[in-house]
Amino acid sequence: MTALFSRFASGVLLGLAALALSPAHAAQFDTLDPVQPSDTPGKVEVLEFFAYTCPHCAKIEPMVVKWRKTLPDTVVFKGVPVAFNASMKDLQKLYYALEAVGRLDLHDAVFKAIHEDNKQLFKADEIIDWVAAQGVDRKAFTDAFNSFGVQTKVTRADELAKAYKIDGTPSFAIGGKYVTSPSHTGSYQGAIDETDKLVKQVLAGK
């Protein structure tokens, strides 16, 4: 059975093709030990580990967008772009640069450009050209893309992926305690439902 999350091998531009079979999970989620601290004190943090080159991330994204609207104010949701090899680093910077210029509304459009329009958005020049074509100021985006602030967030994303033992996308971390994914649950909606269940469990102090 084809896995419902993706791993990426070393090498240039392998993200689109490197789908792998993943082992069956006995549980619907993994429990983290030790529990990871939150970057948002006072809130239950949900992290979505994703990669723009991951076809499963593209498919689950509309479901994630719909589910996020149901979250209470006590929960904060954060996207965490993952790079499994050096060729994916600029895509991490793309996400955080869009965030920096206030254009995360283009997040879904990036998935569509890569997976539906077959755009080659893997290198800085290609990314900047595409973003500028979406009406974003080229200089402002380029400055953000190359900024220390964006690089700091990329470094933090790498630290989080390591701390949460993320080896495939999409994966969801809840409250620093649990990790689930479509690979755990067997379906995209199952991963959303399990994430929602774990959020409520953490909110209840369990």
Accessible surface in RSA format (square Angstrom, percent):
REM  Atomic radii and reference values for relative SASA: ProtOr
REM  Chains: A
REM  Algorithm: Lee & Richards
REM  Probe-radius: 1.40
REM  Slices: 20
REM RES _ NUM      All-atoms   Total-Side   Main-Chain    Non-polar    All polar
REM                ABS   REL    ABS   REL    ABS   REL    ABS   REL    ABS   REL
RES MET A   1   196.72 101.9 132.93  88.0  63.79 151.9 108.86  92.6  87.86 116.4
RES THR A   2    83.13  59.1  74.93  76.0   8.21  19.6  38.42  51.6  44.71  67.6
RES ALA A   3     6.24   5.7   0.42   0.7   5.82  13.2   6.03   8.5   0.21   0.6
RES LEU A   4    38.58  21.5  36.87  26.4   1.72   4.3  36.87  25.9   1.72   4.6
RES PHE A   5     9.87   4.9   8.96   5.5   0.91   2.4   8.96   5.4   0.91   2.6
RES SER A   6     0.09   0.1   0.09   0.1   0.00   0.0   0.09   0.2   0.00   0.0
RES ARG A   7    66.04  27.7  64.53  32.9   1.51   3.6  39.76  54.3  26.29  15.9
RES PHE A   8    14.94   7.5   0.09   0.1  14.85  38.6   1.04   0.6  13.90  39.8
RES ALA A   9    56.27  51.7  44.05  68.0  12.22  27.8  54.58  76.9   1.69   4.5
RES SER A  10    95.27  80.5  77.51 103.4  17.76  40.9  41.18  87.7  54.09  75.8
RES GLY A  11    37.91  46.8   0.00   N/A  37.91  46.8  31.46  86.3   6.45  14.5
RES VAL A  12   105.33  69.3  88.20  79.8  17.13  41.3  88.20  76.6  17.13  46.5
RES LEU A  13    70.90  39.5  52.93  37.9  17.97  45.2  56.56  39.7  14.34  38.6
RES LEU A  14    66.99  37.3  66.99  47.9   0.00   0.0  66.99  47.0   0.00   0.0
RES GLY A  15     2.56   3.2   0.00   N/A   2.56   3.2   0.21   0.6   2.34   5.3
RES LEU A  16    71.17  39.6  55.16  39.5  16.01  40.2  55.16  38.7  16.01  43.1
RES ALA A  17    82.28  75.7  55.25  85.3  27.03  61.5  62.10  87.4  20.18  53.5
RES ALA A  18    24.11  22.2  12.20  18.8  11.91  27.1  23.15  32.6   0.96   2.6
RES LEU A  19    77.60  43.2  50.80  36.3  26.80  67.4  50.98  35.8  26.63  71.7
RES ALA A  20    40.54  37.3  31.35  48.4   9.20  20.9  39.42  55.5   1.12   3.0
RES LEU A  21   129.47  72.1 108.80  77.8  20.67  52.0 108.87  76.5  20.60  55.4
RES SER A  22    27.20  23.0   5.06   6.8  22.14  51.0   1.84   3.9  25.35  35.5
RES PRO A  23    90.41  65.9  76.62  69.8  13.79  50.1  88.94  73.4   1.47   9.1
RES ALA A  24   105.64  97.1  66.92 103.3  38.72  88.1  75.36 106.1  30.29  80.2
RES HIS A  25    65.20  35.6  40.32  28.0  24.88  63.7  27.35  28.2  37.85  44.0
RES ALA A  26   119.65 110.0  68.32 105.4  51.34 116.8  79.89 112.5  39.77 105.3
RES ALA A  27    50.40  46.3  42.57  65.7   7.83  17.8  48.57  68.4   1.83   4.9
RES GLN A  28    86.13  48.2  83.64  61.1   2.50   5.9  34.09  72.6  52.04  39.5
RES PHE A  29    53.59  26.8  48.98  30.3   4.61  12.0  48.98  29.7   4.61  13.2
RES ASP A  30    64.15  44.9  60.74  60.5   3.41   8.1  21.77  51.2  42.38  42.3
RES THR A  31    93.77  66.7  66.36  67.3  27.41  65.3  52.01  69.9  41.76  63.1
RES LEU A  32    13.86   7.7   9.00   6.4   4.86  12.2  10.21   7.2   3.65   9.8
RES ASP A  33   126.89  88.9 104.30 103.8  22.59  53.4  31.55  74.2  95.35  95.1
RES PRO A  34    93.93  68.5  90.93  82.9   3.00  10.9  93.28  77.0   0.65   4.0
RES VAL A  35    82.61  54.4  65.22  59.0  17.39  41.9  65.22  56.7  17.39  47.2
RES GLN A  36    34.39  19.2  29.89  21.8   4.50  10.7   1.69   3.6  32.70  24.8
RES PRO A  37   100.22  73.0  85.43  77.9  14.79  53.7  97.20  80.3   3.01  18.7
RES SER A  38    48.32  40.8  23.88  31.9  24.44  56.3  26.04  55.5  22.28  31.2
RES ASP A  39    69.66  48.8  41.52  41.3  28.14  66.5  19.35  45.5  50.30  50.2
RES THR A  40    30.56  21.7  29.41  29.8   1.15   2.7  28.97  38.9   1.59   2.4
RES PRO A  41   118.05  86.0  94.01  85.7  24.04  87.4 100.46  82.9  17.59 109.4
RES GLY A  42    84.37 104.0   0.00   N/A  84.37 104.0  44.34 121.7  40.03  89.7
RES LYS A  43    86.18  42.0  72.24  44.3  13.95  33.2  43.61  39.3  42.57  45.3
RES VAL A  44    21.62  14.2  18.50  16.8   3.12   7.5  21.14  18.4   0.48   1.3
RES GLU A  45     8.86   5.1   6.97   5.3   1.89   4.5   3.20   6.2   5.66   4.6
RES VAL A  46     0.00   0.0   0.00   0.0   0.00   0.0   0.00   0.0   0.00   0.0
RES LEU A  47     3.04   1.7   3.04   2.2   0.00   0.0   3.04   2.1   0.00   0.0
RES GLU A  48     3.99   2.3   3.99   3.0   0.00   0.0   0.08   0.1   3.91   3.2
RES PHE A  49     0.00   0.0   0.00   0.0   0.00   0.0   0.00   0.0   0.00   0.0
RES PHE A  50     1.22   0.6   1.22   0.8   0.00   0.0   1.22   0.7   0.00   0.0
RES ALA A  51     2.74   2.5   0.53   0.8   2.21   5.0   2.74   3.9   0.00   0.0
RES TYR A  52     2.79   1.3   0.73   0.4   2.06   5.4   0.73   0.5   2.06   2.5
RES THR A  53     2.61   1.9   2.61   2.7   0.00   0.0   2.58   3.5   0.03   0.1
RES CYS A  54     0.00   0.0   0.00   0.0   0.00   0.0   0.00   0.0   0.00   0.0
RES PRO A  55    29.29  21.3  27.98  25.5   1.31   4.8  28.53  23.6   0.76   4.8
RES HIS A  56    11.12   6.1  11.12   7.7   0.00   0.0  10.93  11.3   0.19   0.2
RES CYS A  57     0.22   0.2   0.15   0.2   0.07   0.2   0.15   0.4   0.07   0.1
RES ALA A  58    20.90  19.2  11.46  17.7   9.44  21.5  11.46  16.1   9.44  25.0
RES LYS A  59   124.65  60.8 110.41  67.7  14.24  33.9  65.33  58.8  59.32  63.2
RES ILE A  60     0.00   0.0   0.00   0.0   0.00   0.0   0.00   0.0   0.00   0.0
RES GLU A  61     6.38   3.7   6.38   4.8   0.00   0.0   0.26   0.5   6.12   5.0
RES PRO A  62    81.63  59.5  69.13  63.0  12.51  45.5  75.15  62.0   6.48  40.3
RES MET A  63    64.85  33.6  58.61  38.8   6.24  14.9  62.84  53.4   2.01   2.7
RES VAL A  64     0.69   0.5   0.69   0.6   0.00   0.0   0.69   0.6   0.00   0.0
RES VAL A  65    61.43  40.4  59.99  54.3   1.44   3.5  60.64  52.7   0.79   2.1
RES LYS A  66   157.27  76.7 154.14  94.6   3.13   7.5  98.12  88.3  59.15  63.0
RES TRP A  67    18.98   7.6  15.07   7.3   3.91   9.2  18.76  10.0   0.22   0.4
RES ARG A  68   111.36  46.8 100.83  51.4  10.53  25.1  12.42  17.0  98.94  60.0
RES LYS A  69   168.21  82.1 129.69  79.6  38.52  91.7  86.53  77.9  81.68  87.0
RES THR A  70    95.96  68.2  64.49  65.4  31.47  75.0  68.65  92.2  27.31  41.3
RES LEU A  71    30.40  16.9   9.75   7.0  20.65  51.9   9.90   6.9  20.50  55.2
RES PRO A  72    62.85  45.8  49.35  45.0  13.49  49.0  60.84  50.2   2.01  12.5
RES ASP A  73   126.58  88.7 114.35 113.8  12.22  28.9  37.32  87.8  89.26  89.0
RES THR A  74    72.65  51.7  71.09  72.1   1.56   3.7  68.12  91.5   4.53   6.8
RES VAL A  75    13.65   9.0   0.00   0.0  13.65  32.9   0.00   0.0  13.65  37.0
RES VAL A  76    36.59  24.1  33.55  30.4   3.04   7.3  36.59  31.8   0.00   0.0
RES PHE A  77    24.66  12.3   7.32   4.5  17.34  45.1   7.32   4.4  17.34  49.6
RES LYS A  78    70.21  34.3  66.14  40.6   4.08   9.7  52.05  46.9  18.16  19.3
RES GLY A  79    12.55  15.5   0.00   N/A  12.55  15.5   3.83  10.5   8.73  19.5
RES VAL A  80     3.35   2.2   3.35   3.0   0.00   0.0   3.35   2.9   0.00   0.0
RES PRO A  81     3.44   2.5   3.39   3.1   0.05   0.2   3.39   2.8   0.05   0.3
RES VAL A  82     7.02   4.6   2.40   2.2   4.62  11.1   3.59   3.1   3.44   9.3
RES ALA A  83    21.29  19.6   0.12   0.2  21.17  48.2   0.12   0.2  21.17  56.1
RES PHE A  84    53.10  26.6  24.40  15.1  28.70  74.7  29.80  18.1  23.30  66.7
RES ASN A  85    19.86  13.7   6.38   6.2  13.48  32.5  19.71  47.4   0.15   0.1
RES ALA A  86    86.44  79.5  67.45 104.1  18.98  43.2  69.14  97.4  17.29  45.8
RES SER A  87    27.60  23.3   7.35   9.8  20.24  46.6  18.46  39.3   9.13  12.8
RES MET A  88     5.74   3.0   5.49   3.6   0.26   0.6   5.49   4.7   0.26   0.3
RES LYS A  89    74.25  36.2  74.25  45.6   0.00   0.0  61.81  55.6  12.44  13.3
RES ASP A  90    35.76  25.0  34.66  34.5   1.10   2.6   2.95   6.9  32.81  32.7
RES LEU A  91     6.78   3.8   6.50   4.7   0.28   0.7   6.70   4.7   0.08   0.2
RES GLN A  92     1.22   0.7   0.99   0.7   0.23   0.6   0.83   1.8   0.39   0.3
RES LYS A  93    37.19  18.1  37.19  22.8   0.00   0.0   8.28   7.4  28.92  30.8
RES LEU A  94     0.00   0.0   0.00   0.0   0.00   0.0   0.00   0.0   0.00   0.0
RES TYR A  95    18.26   8.5  18.26  10.4   0.00   0.0   3.73   2.8  14.54  17.9
RES TYR A  96    18.66   8.7  17.11   9.7   1.55   4.0   8.45   6.3  10.21  12.6
RES ALA A  97     0.00   0.0   0.00   0.0   0.00   0.0   0.00   0.0   0.00   0.0
RES LEU A  98     0.00   0.0   0.00   0.0   0.00   0.0   0.00   0.0   0.00   0.0
RES GLU A  99    63.57  36.5  49.96  37.8  13.61  32.4  19.15  37.0  44.42  36.3
RES ALA A 100    65.97  60.7  24.13  37.2  41.84  95.2  35.09  49.4  30.88  81.8
RES VAL A 101    43.67  28.7  14.90  13.5  28.77  69.3  23.99  20.8  19.68  53.4
RES GLY A 102    60.22  74.3   0.00   N/A  60.22  74.3  35.14  96.4  25.08  56.2
RES ARG A 103    68.29  28.7  68.29  34.8   0.00   0.0  27.39  37.4  40.90  24.8
RES LEU A 104    60.82  33.9  49.70  35.6  11.12  28.0  50.39  35.4  10.43  28.1
RES ASP A 105   100.55  70.4  62.73  62.4  37.82  89.4  54.06 127.2  46.49  46.4
RES LEU A 106    16.25   9.1  16.25  11.6   0.00   0.0  16.25  11.4   0.00   0.0
RES HIS A 107    24.26  13.3  24.26  16.9   0.00   0.0  18.95  19.5   5.31   6.2
RES ASP A 108    46.27  32.4  45.02  44.8   1.24   2.9  24.24  57.0  22.03  22.0
RES ALA A 109    30.14  27.7  25.81  39.8   4.33   9.8  27.22  38.3   2.92   7.7
RES VAL A 110     0.00   0.0   0.00   0.0   0.00   0.0   0.00   0.0   0.00   0.0
RES PHE A 111     3.81   1.9   3.42   2.1   0.40   1.0   3.65   2.2   0.16   0.5
RES LYS A 112   101.75  49.6 100.57  61.7   1.18   2.8  50.66  45.6  51.09  54.4
RES ALA A 113     2.89   2.7   2.30   3.6   0.58   1.3   2.56   3.6   0.33   0.9
RES ILE A 114     2.95   1.7   0.00   0.0   2.95   7.1   0.00   0.0   2.95   8.0
RES HIS A 115    49.87  27.3  20.73  14.4  29.14  74.5  17.82  18.4  32.05  37.3
RES GLU A 116   123.22  70.7  94.25  71.3  28.97  69.0  37.55  72.6  85.68  70.0
RES ASP A 117    87.58  61.3  64.78  64.5  22.80  53.9  15.24  35.9  72.35  72.2
RES ASN A 118   113.14  78.0  98.24  94.9  14.90  35.9  26.21  63.1  86.93  84.0
RES LYS A 119    97.73  47.7  94.79  58.2   2.93   7.0  39.37  35.4  58.36  62.2
RES GLN A 120    94.74  53.0  87.02  63.6   7.72  18.4  46.02  98.0  48.73  37.0
RES LEU A 121     5.49   3.1   5.49   3.9   0.00   0.0   5.49   3.9   0.00   0.0
RES PHE A 122     9.22   4.6   5.65   3.5   3.57   9.3   5.65   3.4   3.57  10.2
RES LYS A 123   121.26  59.2 121.11  74.3   0.15   0.4  64.08  57.7  57.18  60.9
RES ALA A 124    30.94  28.5  29.34  45.3   1.60   3.6  29.34  41.3   1.60   4.2
RES ASP A 125   109.15  76.5 105.87 105.4   3.28   7.7  31.80  74.8  77.35  77.1
RES GLU A 126    63.77  36.6  56.79  43.0   6.98  16.6  31.58  61.1  32.18  26.3
RES ILE A 127     0.18   0.1   0.15   0.1   0.03   0.1   0.18   0.1   0.00   0.0
RES ILE A 128    17.78  10.1  17.47  13.0   0.31   0.7  17.47  12.6   0.31   0.8
RES ASP A 129    75.60  53.0  71.09  70.8   4.51  10.7  24.35  57.3  51.25  51.1
RES TRP A 130    25.35  10.2  21.13  10.2   4.23   9.9  18.43   9.8   6.92  11.2
RES VAL A 131     0.14   0.1   0.14   0.1   0.00   0.0   0.14   0.1   0.00   0.0
RES ALA A 132    24.60  22.6  10.09  15.6  14.51  33.0  10.66  15.0  13.94  36.9
RES ALA A 133    81.89  75.3  40.12  61.9  41.77  95.0  52.70  74.2  29.18  77.3
RES GLN A 134    64.42  36.0  41.16  30.1  23.27  55.4   7.66  16.3  56.76  43.0
RES GLY A 135    65.04  80.2   0.00   N/A  65.04  80.2  35.89  98.5  29.15  65.3
RES VAL A 136    13.15   8.7   4.93   4.5   8.22  19.8   8.47   7.4   4.67  12.7
RES ASP A 137    89.89  63.0  74.89  74.5  14.99  35.5  36.07  84.9  53.81  53.7
RES ARG A 138   120.81  50.7 115.12  58.7   5.68  13.5  56.07  76.6  64.73  39.2
RES LYS A 139   144.44  70.5 138.66  85.1   5.78  13.8 111.72 100.6  32.72  34.9
RES ALA A 140    45.74  42.1  34.71  53.6  11.03  25.1  41.96  59.1   3.78  10.0
RES PHE A 141     0.66   0.3   0.66   0.4   0.00   0.0   0.66   0.4   0.00   0.0
RES THR A 142    35.42  25.2  35.42  35.9   0.00   0.0  33.40  44.9   2.02   3.1
RES ASP A 143    72.92  51.1  63.12  62.8   9.80  23.2  30.04  70.7  42.88  42.8
RES ALA A 144    12.99  11.9   6.65  10.3   6.34  14.4  12.46  17.6   0.53   1.4
RES PHE A 145     1.38   0.7   1.19   0.7   0.20   0.5   1.19   0.7   0.20   0.6
RES ASN A 146    98.17  67.7  67.51  65.2  30.65  73.8  28.75  69.2  69.42  67.1
RES SER A 147    38.81  32.8  28.73  38.3  10.09  23.2  32.81  69.9   6.00   8.4
RES PHE A 148   173.28  86.7 160.54  99.4  12.74  33.2 165.58 100.4   7.71  22.1
RES GLY A 149    41.88  51.6   0.00   N/A  41.88  51.6  36.00  98.8   5.88  13.2
RES VAL A 150     4.17   2.7   3.33   3.0   0.84   2.0   3.49   3.0   0.68   1.8
RES GLN A 151    83.83  46.9  83.56  61.1   0.27   0.6  41.90  89.2  41.93  31.8
RES THR A 152    66.33  47.2  60.99  61.8   5.34  12.7  63.48  85.3   2.85   4.3
RES LYS A 153    93.65  45.7  92.03  56.5   1.62   3.9  59.04  53.1  34.61  36.9
RES VAL A 154     2.07   1.4   2.07   1.9   0.00   0.0   2.07   1.8   0.00   0.0
RES THR A 155    63.30  45.0  61.78  62.6   1.52   3.6  48.37  65.0  14.93  22.6
RES ARG A 156    81.60  34.3  80.83  41.2   0.77   1.8  42.00  57.4  39.60  24.0
RES ALA A 157     1.56   1.4   0.00   0.0   1.56   3.6   0.56   0.8   1.00   2.6
RES ASP A 158    47.15  33.0  39.34  39.2   7.81  18.5  27.11  63.8  20.04  20.0
RES GLU A 159    86.52  49.7  79.25  60.0   7.27  17.3  37.51  72.5  49.01  40.0
RES LEU A 160    16.52   9.2  16.52  11.8   0.00   0.0  16.52  11.6   0.00   0.0
RES ALA A 161    14.23  13.1  12.95  20.0   1.28   2.9  13.29  18.7   0.94   2.5
RES LYS A 162   174.19  85.0 155.41  95.4  18.78  44.7 107.76  97.0  66.44  70.8
RES ALA A 163    33.16  30.5  19.59  30.2  13.57  30.9  30.47  42.9   2.69   7.1
RES TYR A 164     7.12   3.3   4.04   2.3   3.08   8.0   0.33   0.3   6.79   8.4
RES LYS A 165   150.39  73.4 123.59  75.8  26.80  63.8 110.02  99.0  40.38  43.0
RES ILE A 166    17.60  10.0   1.81   1.3  15.79  38.1   3.18   2.3  14.42  39.1
RES ASP A 167    78.65  55.1  74.12  73.8   4.53  10.7  32.93  77.5  45.71  45.6
RES GLY A 168     0.01   0.0   0.00   N/A   0.01   0.0   0.00   0.0   0.01   0.0
RES THR A 169     0.00   0.0   0.00   0.0   0.00   0.0   0.00   0.0   0.00   0.0
RES PRO A 170     0.00   0.0   0.00   0.0   0.00   0.0   0.00   0.0   0.00   0.0
RES SER A 171     4.88   4.1   4.88   6.5   0.00   0.0   0.00   0.0   4.88   6.8
RES PHE A 172     0.19   0.1   0.19   0.1   0.00   0.0   0.19   0.1   0.00   0.0
RES ALA A 173     0.79   0.7   0.60   0.9   0.18   0.4   0.71   1.0   0.07   0.2
RES ILE A 174     0.00   0.0   0.00   0.0   0.00   0.0   0.00   0.0   0.00   0.0
RES GLY A 175    18.92  23.3   0.00   N/A  18.92  23.3   7.39  20.3  11.53  25.8
RES GLY A 176     5.39   6.6   0.00   N/A   5.39   6.6   1.91   5.2   3.48   7.8
RES LYS A 177    60.13  29.3  60.08  36.9   0.05   0.1  32.99  29.7  27.14  28.9
RES TYR A 178    20.89   9.8  20.89  11.9   0.00   0.0   5.26   3.9  15.64  19.3
RES VAL A 179    10.40   6.8  10.40   9.4   0.00   0.0  10.40   9.0   0.00   0.0
RES THR A 180     0.00   0.0   0.00   0.0   0.00   0.0   0.00   0.0   0.00   0.0
RES SER A 181     0.23   0.2   0.23   0.3   0.00   0.0   0.23   0.5   0.00   0.0
RES PRO A 182     0.15   0.1   0.00   0.0   0.15   0.5   0.00   0.0   0.15   0.9
RES SER A 183    16.54  14.0   0.92   1.2  15.62  36.0   4.63   9.9  11.91  16.7
RES HIS A 184    15.50   8.5   8.03   5.6   7.48  19.1   8.03   8.3   7.48   8.7
RES THR A 185    27.27  19.4   1.44   1.5  25.83  61.6   2.60   3.5  24.68  37.3
RES GLY A 186    43.33  53.4   0.00   N/A  43.33  53.4  23.59  64.7  19.74  44.2
RES SER A 187    46.33  39.2  45.51  60.7   0.82   1.9  35.86  76.4  10.48  14.7
RES TYR A 188    34.41  16.1  32.52  18.5   1.89   4.9  29.12  21.9   5.29   6.5
RES GLN A 189    87.63  49.0  86.57  63.3   1.06   2.5  48.66 103.6  38.97  29.6
RES GLY A 190    19.40  23.9   0.00   N/A  19.40  23.9  16.53  45.4   2.87   6.4
RES ALA A 191     0.00   0.0   0.00   0.0   0.00   0.0   0.00   0.0   0.00   0.0
RES ILE A 192     5.07   2.9   5.07   3.8   0.00   0.0   5.07   3.7   0.00   0.0
RES ASP A 193    79.40  55.6  72.41  72.1   6.99  16.5  29.02  68.3  50.38  50.2
RES GLU A 194    13.75   7.9  12.23   9.3   1.51   3.6   1.76   3.4  11.98   9.8
RES THR A 195     0.22   0.2   0.22   0.2   0.00   0.0   0.22   0.3   0.00   0.0
RES ASP A 196    32.21  22.6  32.21  32.1   0.00   0.0   6.45  15.2  25.77  25.7
RES LYS A 197   119.87  58.5 113.97  69.9   5.91  14.1  68.94  62.1  50.94  54.3
RES LEU A 198     0.06   0.0   0.06   0.0   0.00   0.0   0.06   0.0   0.00   0.0
RES VAL A 199     2.47   1.6   2.47   2.2   0.00   0.0   2.47   2.1   0.00   0.0
RES LYS A 200   130.29  63.6 124.34  76.3   5.95  14.2  79.36  71.4  50.93  54.3
RES GLN A 201    48.14  26.9  42.17  30.8   5.97  14.2  13.25  28.2  34.89  26.5
RES VAL A 202    20.67  13.6  12.48  11.3   8.18  19.7  12.48  10.8   8.18  22.2
RES LEU A 203    74.73  41.6  42.40  30.3  32.33  81.3  44.99  31.6  29.74  80.0
RES ALA A 204    68.70  63.2  31.04  47.9  37.66  85.7  44.27  62.3  24.42  64.7
RES GLY A 205    64.81  79.9   0.00   N/A  64.81  79.9  31.85  87.4  32.96  73.8
RES LYS A 206   147.35  71.9 125.23  76.8  22.12  52.7  91.07  82.0  56.28  59.9
END  Absolute sums over single chains surface
CHAIN  1 A     9875.4       7690.7       2184.7       5917.5       3957.9
END  Absolute sums over all chains
TOTAL          9875.4       7690.7       2184.7       5917.5       3957.9
